[in-house]
Amino acid sequence: MTDPKQSKYFYANGKKYIHLGRHCANSRSVNFTKWVMEIKRILKRNITKEEGDAFKTGYNMGYKEGKKRAIK
């Protein structure tokens, strides 16, 4: 598995996901807000713990990047 920051995809529970955290960090704040809503919607579904952890990792990475950009 490659480093999540370098990879466009990450793997959880044997499935491939687009790495939303990276996508969000490169987009504007409006897109970032939409992305947060999308993640929250995904996390409400019935998913396994591994999938949830992977989404949260992407969420947290993207959130930190978004905050850094907002401060500038």
PDB file with one MODEL, atoms N, CA, C and O in Angstrom:
MODEL        1
ATOM      1  N   MET A   1       0.844  -1.201   0.000  1.00  0.00           N
ATOM      2  CA  MET A   1       0.000   0.000   0.000  1.00  0.00           C
ATOM      3  C   MET A   1       0.880   1.253   0.000  1.00  0.00           C
ATOM      4  O   MET A   1       1.847   1.337   0.758  1.00  0.00           O
ATOM      5  N   THR A   2       0.546   2.209  -0.841  1.00  0.00           N
ATOM      6  CA  THR A   2       1.346   3.432  -0.931  1.00  0.00           C
ATOM      7  C   THR A   2       0.934   4.412   0.159  1.00  0.00           C
ATOM      8  O   THR A   2      -0.089   4.241   0.823  1.00  0.00           O
ATOM      9  N   ASP A   3       1.749   5.434   0.325  1.00  0.00           N
ATOM     10  CA  ASP A   3       1.447   6.485   1.297  1.00  0.00           C
ATOM     11  C   ASP A   3       0.149   7.179   0.893  1.00  0.00           C
ATOM     12  O   ASP A   3       0.031   7.608  -0.255  1.00  0.00           O
ATOM     13  N   PRO A   4      -0.829   7.306   1.790  1.00  0.00           N
ATOM     14  CA  PRO A   4      -2.126   7.902   1.431  1.00  0.00           C
ATOM     15  C   PRO A   4      -2.012   9.319   0.875  1.00  0.00           C
ATOM     16  O   PRO A   4      -2.804   9.717   0.020  1.00  0.00           O
ATOM     17  N   LYS A   5      -1.017  10.089   1.363  1.00  0.00           N
ATOM     18  CA  LYS A   5      -0.868  11.460   0.880  1.00  0.00           C
ATOM     19  C   LYS A   5      -0.441  11.499  -0.582  1.00  0.00           C
ATOM     20  O   LYS A   5      -0.774  12.435  -1.308  1.00  0.00           O
ATOM     21  N   GLN A   6       0.308  10.462  -1.015  1.00  0.00           N
ATOM     22  CA  GLN A   6       0.788  10.412  -2.393  1.00  0.00           C
ATOM     23  C   GLN A   6      -0.231   9.763  -3.326  1.00  0.00           C
ATOM     24  O   GLN A   6      -0.250  10.041  -4.525  1.00  0.00           O
ATOM     25  N   SER A   7      -1.064   8.910  -2.778  1.00  0.00           N
ATOM     26  CA  SER A   7      -1.954   8.099  -3.600  1.00  0.00           C
ATOM     27  C   SER A   7      -3.310   8.764  -3.776  1.00  0.00           C
ATOM     28  O   SER A   7      -3.814   9.421  -2.866  1.00  0.00           O
ATOM     29  N   LYS A   8      -3.895   8.588  -4.954  1.00  0.00           N
ATOM     30  CA  LYS A   8      -5.227   9.121  -5.201  1.00  0.00           C
ATOM     31  C   LYS A   8      -6.288   8.191  -4.622  1.00  0.00           C
ATOM     32  O   LYS A   8      -7.437   8.589  -4.432  1.00  0.00           O
ATOM     33  N   TYR A   9      -5.896   6.958  -4.345  1.00  0.00           N
ATOM     34  CA  TYR A   9      -6.833   5.974  -3.808  1.00  0.00           C
ATOM     35  C   TYR A   9      -6.296   5.402  -2.512  1.00  0.00           C
ATOM     36  O   TYR A   9      -5.085   5.371  -2.292  1.00  0.00           O
ATOM     37  N   PHE A  10      -7.193   4.951  -1.657  1.00  0.00           N
ATOM     38  CA  PHE A  10      -6.753   4.178  -0.504  1.00  0.00           C
ATOM     39  C   PHE A  10      -7.616   2.933  -0.411  1.00  0.00           C
ATOM     40  O   PHE A  10      -8.700   2.862  -0.990  1.00  0.00           O
ATOM     41  N   TYR A  11      -7.121   1.967   0.318  1.00  0.00           N
ATOM     42  CA  TYR A  11      -7.785   0.667   0.368  1.00  0.00           C
ATOM     43  C   TYR A  11      -8.261   0.379   1.778  1.00  0.00           C
ATOM     44  O   TYR A  11      -7.512   0.543   2.741  1.00  0.00           O
ATOM     45  N   ALA A  12      -9.516  -0.052   1.897  1.00  0.00           N
ATOM     46  CA  ALA A  12     -10.059  -0.439   3.195  1.00  0.00           C
ATOM     47  C   ALA A  12     -10.940  -1.649   2.994  1.00  0.00           C
ATOM     48  O   ALA A  12     -11.802  -1.675   2.115  1.00  0.00           O
ATOM     49  N   ASN A  13     -10.708  -2.660   3.830  1.00  0.00           N
ATOM     50  CA  ASN A  13     -11.571  -3.833   3.801  1.00  0.00           C
ATOM     51  C   ASN A  13     -11.604  -4.483   2.417  1.00  0.00           C
ATOM     52  O   ASN A  13     -12.631  -5.015   1.997  1.00  0.00           O
ATOM     53  N   GLY A  14     -10.470  -4.434   1.713  1.00  0.00           N
ATOM     54  CA  GLY A  14     -10.379  -5.062   0.401  1.00  0.00           C
ATOM     55  C   GLY A  14     -11.033  -4.288  -0.723  1.00  0.00           C
ATOM     56  O   GLY A  14     -11.105  -4.781  -1.849  1.00  0.00           O
ATOM     57  N   LYS A  15     -11.516  -3.075  -0.443  1.00  0.00           N
ATOM     58  CA  LYS A  15     -12.157  -2.260  -1.475  1.00  0.00           C
ATOM     59  C   LYS A  15     -11.320  -1.016  -1.738  1.00  0.00           C
ATOM     60  O   LYS A  15     -10.551  -0.580  -0.881  1.00  0.00           O
ATOM     61  N   LYS A  16     -11.475  -0.455  -2.921  1.00  0.00           N
ATOM     62  CA  LYS A  16     -10.700   0.715  -3.321  1.00  0.00           C
ATOM     63  C   LYS A  16     -11.574   1.965  -3.198  1.00  0.00           C
ATOM     64  O   LYS A  16     -12.718   1.980  -3.652  1.00  0.00           O
ATOM     65  N   TYR A  17     -11.028   3.002  -2.587  1.00  0.00           N
ATOM     66  CA  TYR A  17     -11.764   4.256  -2.443  1.00  0.00           C
ATOM     67  C   TYR A  17     -10.929   5.409  -2.990  1.00  0.00           C
ATOM     68  O   TYR A  17      -9.699   5.366  -2.950  1.00  0.00           O
ATOM     69  N   ILE A  18     -11.591   6.425  -3.495  1.00  0.00           N
ATOM     70  CA  ILE A  18     -10.883   7.651  -3.868  1.00  0.00           C
ATOM     71  C   ILE A  18     -10.497   8.348  -2.569  1.00  0.00           C
ATOM     72  O   ILE A  18     -11.302   8.425  -1.641  1.00  0.00           O
ATOM     73  N   HIS A  19      -9.280   8.852  -2.501  1.00  0.00           N
ATOM     74  CA  HIS A  19      -8.826   9.504  -1.280  1.00  0.00           C
ATOM     75  C   HIS A  19      -9.374  10.921  -1.232  1.00  0.00           C
ATOM     76  O   HIS A  19      -8.794  11.835  -1.819  1.00  0.00           O
ATOM     77  N   LEU A  20     -10.483  11.104  -0.539  1.00  0.00           N
ATOM     78  CA  LEU A  20     -11.171  12.387  -0.508  1.00  0.00           C
ATOM     79  C   LEU A  20     -10.374  13.464   0.221  1.00  0.00           C
ATOM     80  O   LEU A  20     -10.498  14.649  -0.088  1.00  0.00           O
ATOM     81  N   GLY A  21      -9.566  13.055   1.180  1.00  0.00           N
ATOM     82  CA  GLY A  21      -8.790  14.032   1.941  1.00  0.00           C
ATOM     83  C   GLY A  21      -7.863  14.831   1.045  1.00  0.00           C
ATOM     84  O   GLY A  21      -7.754  16.050   1.178  1.00  0.00           O
ATOM     85  N   ARG A  22      -7.194  14.139   0.130  1.00  0.00           N
ATOM     86  CA  ARG A  22      -6.277  14.788  -0.798  1.00  0.00           C
ATOM     87  C   ARG A  22      -7.054  15.698  -1.746  1.00  0.00           C
ATOM     88  O   ARG A  22      -6.627  16.815  -2.037  1.00  0.00           O
ATOM     89  N   HIS A  23      -8.178  15.217  -2.217  1.00  0.00           N
ATOM     90  CA  HIS A  23      -9.011  15.983  -3.142  1.00  0.00           C
ATOM     91  C   HIS A  23      -9.427  17.292  -2.494  1.00  0.00           C
ATOM     92  O   HIS A  23      -9.393  18.351  -3.120  1.00  0.00           O
ATOM     93  N   CYS A  24      -9.818  17.203  -1.238  1.00  0.00           N
ATOM     94  CA  CYS A  24     -10.328  18.365  -0.541  1.00  0.00           C
ATOM     95  C   CYS A  24      -9.250  19.419  -0.335  1.00  0.00           C
ATOM     96  O   CYS A  24      -9.510  20.615  -0.467  1.00  0.00           O
ATOM     97  N   ALA A  25      -8.041  18.976  -0.012  1.00  0.00           N
ATOM     98  CA  ALA A  25      -6.969  19.920   0.287  1.00  0.00           C
ATOM     99  C   ALA A  25      -6.624  20.766  -0.934  1.00  0.00           C
ATOM    100  O   ALA A  25      -6.143  21.890  -0.793  1.00  0.00           O
ATOM    101  N   ASN A  26      -6.866  20.236  -2.127  1.00  0.00           N
ATOM    102  CA  ASN A  26      -6.527  20.958  -3.348  1.00  0.00           C
ATOM    103  C   ASN A  26      -7.675  21.806  -3.882  1.00  0.00           C
ATOM    104  O   ASN A  26      -7.527  22.490  -4.895  1.00  0.00           O
ATOM    105  N   SER A  27      -8.827  21.763  -3.197  1.00  0.00           N
ATOM    106  CA  SER A  27      -9.975  22.498  -3.715  1.00  0.00           C
ATOM    107  C   SER A  27     -10.242  23.731  -2.864  1.00  0.00           C
ATOM    108  O   SER A  27      -9.615  23.923  -1.822  1.00  0.00           O
ATOM    109  N   ARG A  28     -11.165  24.555  -3.306  1.00  0.00           N
ATOM    110  CA  ARG A  28     -11.476  25.773  -2.569  1.00  0.00           C
ATOM    111  C   ARG A  28     -12.342  25.469  -1.358  1.00  0.00           C
ATOM    112  O   ARG A  28     -12.842  24.354  -1.204  1.00  0.00           O
ATOM    113  N   SER A  29     -12.515  26.458  -0.506  1.00  0.00           N
ATOM    114  CA  SER A  29     -13.218  26.230   0.759  1.00  0.00           C
ATOM    115  C   SER A  29     -14.674  25.808   0.557  1.00  0.00           C
ATOM    116  O   SER A  29     -15.213  25.052   1.365  1.00  0.00           O
ATOM    117  N   VAL A  30     -15.312  26.286  -0.508  1.00  0.00           N
ATOM    118  CA  VAL A  30     -16.700  25.890  -0.773  1.00  0.00           C
ATOM    119  C   VAL A  30     -16.758  24.396  -1.057  1.00  0.00           C
ATOM    120  O   VAL A  30     -17.618  23.687  -0.534  1.00  0.00           O
ATOM    121  N   ASN A  31     -15.828  23.922  -1.897  1.00  0.00           N
ATOM    122  CA  ASN A  31     -15.765  22.495  -2.186  1.00  0.00           C
ATOM    123  C   ASN A  31     -15.416  21.705  -0.935  1.00  0.00           C
ATOM    124  O   ASN A  31     -15.888  20.584  -0.745  1.00  0.00           O
ATOM    125  N   PHE A  32     -14.586  22.297  -0.084  1.00  0.00           N
ATOM    126  CA  PHE A  32     -14.205  21.636   1.162  1.00  0.00           C
ATOM    127  C   PHE A  32     -15.442  21.401   2.026  1.00  0.00           C
ATOM    128  O   PHE A  32     -15.602  20.325   2.601  1.00  0.00           O
ATOM    129  N   THR A  33     -16.310  22.398   2.120  1.00  0.00           N
ATOM    130  CA  THR A  33     -17.537  22.269   2.912  1.00  0.00           C
ATOM    131  C   THR A  33     -18.427  21.176   2.348  1.00  0.00           C
ATOM    132  O   THR A  33     -18.976  20.369   3.097  1.00  0.00           O
ATOM    133  N   LYS A  34     -18.571  21.147   1.021  1.00  0.00           N
ATOM    134  CA  LYS A  34     -19.367  20.097   0.373  1.00  0.00           C
ATOM    135  C   LYS A  34     -18.775  18.730   0.671  1.00  0.00           C
ATOM    136  O   LYS A  34     -19.494  17.759   0.908  1.00  0.00           O
ATOM    137  N   TRP A  35     -17.443  18.676   0.654  1.00  0.00           N
ATOM    138  CA  TRP A  35     -16.749  17.417   0.897  1.00  0.00           C
ATOM    139  C   TRP A  35     -16.993  16.926   2.320  1.00  0.00           C
ATOM    140  O   TRP A  35     -17.202  15.733   2.542  1.00  0.00           O
ATOM    141  N   VAL A  36     -16.968  17.847   3.285  1.00  0.00           N
ATOM    142  CA  VAL A  36     -17.228  17.483   4.681  1.00  0.00           C
ATOM    143  C   VAL A  36     -18.638  16.912   4.814  1.00  0.00           C
ATOM    144  O   VAL A  36     -18.840  15.903   5.490  1.00  0.00           O
ATOM    145  N   MET A  37     -19.610  17.556   4.169  1.00  0.00           N
ATOM    146  CA  MET A  37     -21.000  17.079   4.216  1.00  0.00           C
ATOM    147  C   MET A  37     -21.095  15.674   3.618  1.00  0.00           C
ATOM    148  O   MET A  37     -21.803  14.812   4.138  1.00  0.00           O
ATOM    149  N   GLU A  38     -20.378  15.463   2.531  1.00  0.00           N
ATOM    150  CA  GLU A  38     -20.391  14.161   1.865  1.00  0.00           C
ATOM    151  C   GLU A  38     -19.830  13.081   2.792  1.00  0.00           C
ATOM    152  O   GLU A  38     -20.401  11.996   2.901  1.00  0.00           O
ATOM    153  N   ILE A  39     -18.726  13.375   3.450  1.00  0.00           N
ATOM    154  CA  ILE A  39     -18.126  12.413   4.377  1.00  0.00           C
ATOM    155  C   ILE A  39     -19.079  12.113   5.530  1.00  0.00           C
ATOM    156  O   ILE A  39     -19.251  10.957   5.917  1.00  0.00           O
ATOM    157  N   LYS A  40     -19.695  13.156   6.075  1.00  0.00           N
ATOM    158  CA  LYS A  40     -20.625  12.942   7.187  1.00  0.00           C
ATOM    159  C   LYS A  40     -21.781  12.055   6.745  1.00  0.00           C
ATOM    160  O   LYS A  40     -22.243  11.200   7.501  1.00  0.00           O
ATOM    161  N   ARG A  41     -22.247  12.264   5.512  1.00  0.00           N
ATOM    162  CA  ARG A  41     -23.341  11.452   4.981  1.00  0.00           C
ATOM    163  C   ARG A  41     -22.892   9.988   4.834  1.00  0.00           C
ATOM    164  O   ARG A  41     -23.635   9.064   5.168  1.00  0.00           O
ATOM    165  N   ILE A  42     -21.666   9.795   4.330  1.00  0.00           N
ATOM    166  CA  ILE A  42     -21.135   8.442   4.155  1.00  0.00           C
ATOM    167  C   ILE A  42     -20.993   7.748   5.512  1.00  0.00           C
ATOM    168  O   ILE A  42     -21.325   6.571   5.649  1.00  0.00           O
ATOM    169  N   LEU A  43     -20.503   8.477   6.504  1.00  0.00           N
ATOM    170  CA  LEU A  43     -20.257   7.875   7.816  1.00  0.00           C
ATOM    171  C   LEU A  43     -21.548   7.463   8.521  1.00  0.00           C
ATOM    172  O   LEU A  43     -21.523   6.613   9.411  1.00  0.00           O
ATOM    173  N   LYS A  44     -22.678   8.062   8.128  1.00  0.00           N
ATOM    174  CA  LYS A  44     -23.962   7.690   8.736  1.00  0.00           C
ATOM    175  C   LYS A  44     -24.469   6.340   8.253  1.00  0.00           C
ATOM    176  O   LYS A  44     -25.286   5.707   8.921  1.00  0.00           O
ATOM    177  N   ARG A  45     -23.984   5.895   7.088  1.00  0.00           N
ATOM    178  CA  ARG A  45     -24.431   4.602   6.571  1.00  0.00           C
ATOM    179  C   ARG A  45     -23.867   3.464   7.407  1.00  0.00           C
ATOM    180  O   ARG A  45     -22.923   3.650   8.175  1.00  0.00           O
ATOM    181  N   ASN A  46     -24.449   2.296   7.251  1.00  0.00           N
ATOM    182  CA  ASN A  46     -23.945   1.123   7.967  1.00  0.00           C
ATOM    183  C   ASN A  46     -22.703   0.599   7.253  1.00  0.00           C
ATOM    184  O   ASN A  46     -22.796  -0.060   6.218  1.00  0.00           O
ATOM    185  N   ILE A  47     -21.544   0.901   7.823  1.00  0.00           N
ATOM    186  CA  ILE A  47     -20.291   0.436   7.236  1.00  0.00           C
ATOM    187  C   ILE A  47     -19.461  -0.237   8.321  1.00  0.00           C
ATOM    188  O   ILE A  47     -19.700  -0.041   9.512  1.00  0.00           O
ATOM    189  N   THR A  48     -18.490  -1.029   7.900  1.00  0.00           N
ATOM    190  CA  THR A  48     -17.661  -1.754   8.861  1.00  0.00           C
ATOM    191  C   THR A  48     -16.673  -0.805   9.535  1.00  0.00           C
ATOM    192  O   THR A  48     -16.442   0.310   9.067  1.00  0.00           O
ATOM    193  N   LYS A  49     -16.102  -1.264  10.631  1.00  0.00           N
ATOM    194  CA  LYS A  49     -15.164  -0.430  11.382  1.00  0.00           C
ATOM    195  C   LYS A  49     -13.942  -0.050  10.540  1.00  0.00           C
ATOM    196  O   LYS A  49     -13.470   1.084  10.615  1.00  0.00           O
ATOM    197  N   GLU A  50     -13.428  -0.990   9.740  1.00  0.00           N
ATOM    198  CA  GLU A  50     -12.248  -0.701   8.915  1.00  0.00           C
ATOM    199  C   GLU A  50     -12.550   0.418   7.914  1.00  0.00           C
ATOM    200  O   GLU A  50     -11.742   1.324   7.713  1.00  0.00           O
ATOM    201  N   GLU A  51     -13.714   0.337   7.300  1.00  0.00           N
ATOM    202  CA  GLU A  51     -14.097   1.374   6.343  1.00  0.00           C
ATOM    203  C   GLU A  51     -14.254   2.711   7.053  1.00  0.00           C
ATOM    204  O   GLU A  51     -13.799   3.744   6.561  1.00  0.00           O
ATOM    205  N   GLY A  52     -14.892   2.684   8.198  1.00  0.00           N
ATOM    206  CA  GLY A  52     -15.093   3.917   8.968  1.00  0.00           C
ATOM    207  C   GLY A  52     -13.775   4.562   9.347  1.00  0.00           C
ATOM    208  O   GLY A  52     -13.615   5.778   9.238  1.00  0.00           O
ATOM    209  N   ASP A  53     -12.825   3.739   9.797  1.00  0.00           N
ATOM    210  CA  ASP A  53     -11.515   4.266  10.182  1.00  0.00           C
ATOM    211  C   ASP A  53     -10.802   4.884   8.984  1.00  0.00           C
ATOM    212  O   ASP A  53     -10.158   5.926   9.106  1.00  0.00           O
ATOM    213  N   ALA A  54     -10.921   4.238   7.830  1.00  0.00           N
ATOM    214  CA  ALA A  54     -10.271   4.750   6.621  1.00  0.00           C
ATOM    215  C   ALA A  54     -10.892   6.085   6.212  1.00  0.00           C
ATOM    216  O   ALA A  54     -10.172   7.014   5.844  1.00  0.00           O
ATOM    217  N   PHE A  55     -12.213   6.189   6.272  1.00  0.00           N
ATOM    218  CA  PHE A  55     -12.868   7.453   5.931  1.00  0.00           C
ATOM    219  C   PHE A  55     -12.477   8.546   6.916  1.00  0.00           C
ATOM    220  O   PHE A  55     -12.233   9.687   6.524  1.00  0.00           O
ATOM    221  N   LYS A  56     -12.418   8.193   8.200  1.00  0.00           N
ATOM    222  CA  LYS A  56     -12.056   9.194   9.209  1.00  0.00           C
ATOM    223  C   LYS A  56     -10.630   9.683   9.009  1.00  0.00           C
ATOM    224  O   LYS A  56     -10.343  10.863   9.206  1.00  0.00           O
ATOM    225  N   THR A  57      -9.734   8.780   8.617  1.00  0.00           N
ATOM    226  CA  THR A  57      -8.348   9.173   8.355  1.00  0.00           C
ATOM    227  C   THR A  57      -8.313  10.192   7.220  1.00  0.00           C
ATOM    228  O   THR A  57      -7.650  11.223   7.326  1.00  0.00           O
ATOM    229  N   GLY A  58      -9.025   9.903   6.138  1.00  0.00           N
ATOM    230  CA  GLY A  58      -9.103  10.842   5.020  1.00  0.00           C
ATOM    231  C   GLY A  58      -9.739  12.151   5.442  1.00  0.00           C
ATOM    232  O   GLY A  58      -9.296  13.223   5.029  1.00  0.00           O
ATOM    233  N   TYR A  59     -10.768  12.071   6.256  1.00  0.00           N
ATOM    234  CA  TYR A  59     -11.477  13.251   6.756  1.00  0.00           C
ATOM    235  C   TYR A  59     -10.535  14.132   7.564  1.00  0.00           C
ATOM    236  O   TYR A  59     -10.460  15.342   7.348  1.00  0.00           O
ATOM    237  N   ASN A  60      -9.815  13.511   8.503  1.00  0.00           N
ATOM    238  CA  ASN A  60      -8.925  14.281   9.369  1.00  0.00           C
ATOM    239  C   ASN A  60      -7.778  14.915   8.595  1.00  0.00           C
ATOM    240  O   ASN A  60      -7.419  16.066   8.844  1.00  0.00           O
ATOM    241  N   MET A  61      -7.203  14.166   7.655  1.00  0.00           N
ATOM    242  CA  MET A  61      -6.115  14.715   6.839  1.00  0.00           C
ATOM    243  C   MET A  61      -6.610  15.914   6.051  1.00  0.00           C
ATOM    244  O   MET A  61      -5.954  16.955   6.016  1.00  0.00           O
ATOM    245  N   GLY A  62      -7.758  15.770   5.425  1.00  0.00           N
ATOM    246  CA  GLY A  62      -8.316  16.856   4.628  1.00  0.00           C
ATOM    247  C   GLY A  62      -8.671  18.051   5.481  1.00  0.00           C
ATOM    248  O   GLY A  62      -8.486  19.193   5.061  1.00  0.00           O
ATOM    249  N   TYR A  63      -9.181  17.800   6.676  1.00  0.00           N
ATOM    250  CA  TYR A  63      -9.584  18.877   7.575  1.00  0.00           C
ATOM    251  C   TYR A  63      -8.382  19.712   7.980  1.00  0.00           C
ATOM    252  O   TYR A  63      -8.445  20.941   7.983  1.00  0.00           O
ATOM    253  N   LYS A  64      -7.283  19.043   8.324  1.00  0.00           N
ATOM    254  CA  LYS A  64      -6.065  19.758   8.719  1.00  0.00           C
ATOM    255  C   LYS A  64      -5.536  20.602   7.568  1.00  0.00           C
ATOM    256  O   LYS A  64      -5.151  21.756   7.758  1.00  0.00           O
ATOM    257  N   GLU A  65      -5.518  20.015   6.365  1.00  0.00           N
ATOM    258  CA  GLU A  65      -5.036  20.754   5.191  1.00  0.00           C
ATOM    259  C   GLU A  65      -5.938  21.955   4.924  1.00  0.00           C
ATOM    260  O   GLU A  65      -5.457  23.044   4.611  1.00  0.00           O
ATOM    261  N   GLY A  66      -7.231  21.752   5.048  1.00  0.00           N
ATOM    262  CA  GLY A  66      -8.189  22.835   4.814  1.00  0.00           C
ATOM    263  C   GLY A  66      -7.989  23.975   5.796  1.00  0.00           C
ATOM    264  O   GLY A  66      -8.071  25.143   5.417  1.00  0.00           O
ATOM    265  N   LYS A  67      -7.726  23.648   7.059  1.00  0.00           N
ATOM    266  CA  LYS A  67      -7.501  24.680   8.071  1.00  0.00           C
ATOM    267  C   LYS A  67      -6.230  25.460   7.768  1.00  0.00           C
ATOM    268  O   LYS A  67      -6.196  26.681   7.918  1.00  0.00           O
ATOM    269  N   LYS A  68      -5.182  24.752   7.340  1.00  0.00           N
ATOM    270  CA  LYS A  68      -3.925  25.425   6.999  1.00  0.00           C
ATOM    271  C   LYS A  68      -4.156  26.448   5.899  1.00  0.00           C
ATOM    272  O   LYS A  68      -3.652  27.569   5.957  1.00  0.00           O
ATOM    273  N   ARG A  69      -4.934  26.041   4.886  1.00  0.00           N
ATOM    274  CA  ARG A  69      -5.186  26.934   3.762  1.00  0.00           C
ATOM    275  C   ARG A  69      -6.064  28.112   4.176  1.00  0.00           C
ATOM    276  O   ARG A  69      -5.901  29.224   3.672  1.00  0.00           O
ATOM    277  N   ALA A  70      -6.989  27.863   5.091  1.00  0.00           N
ATOM    278  CA  ALA A  70      -7.901  28.923   5.521  1.00  0.00           C
ATOM    279  C   ALA A  70      -7.160  30.012   6.290  1.00  0.00           C
ATOM    280  O   ALA A  70      -7.526  31.185   6.217  1.00  0.00           O
ATOM    281  N   ILE A  71      -6.120  29.625   7.028  1.00  0.00           N
ATOM    282  CA  ILE A  71      -5.371  30.586   7.842  1.00  0.00           C
ATOM    283  C   ILE A  71      -4.598  31.574   6.970  1.00  0.00           C
ATOM    284  O   ILE A  71      -4.457  32.740   7.339  1.00  0.00           O
ATOM    285  N   LYS A  72      -4.094  31.123   5.815  1.00  0.00           N
ATOM    286  CA  LYS A  72      -3.245  31.962   4.954  1.00  0.00           C
ATOM    287  C   LYS A  72      -3.936  33.215   4.460  1.00  0.00           C
ATOM    288  O   LYS A  72      -3.336  34.004   3.731  1.00  0.00           O
TER     289      LYS A  72
ENDMDL
END
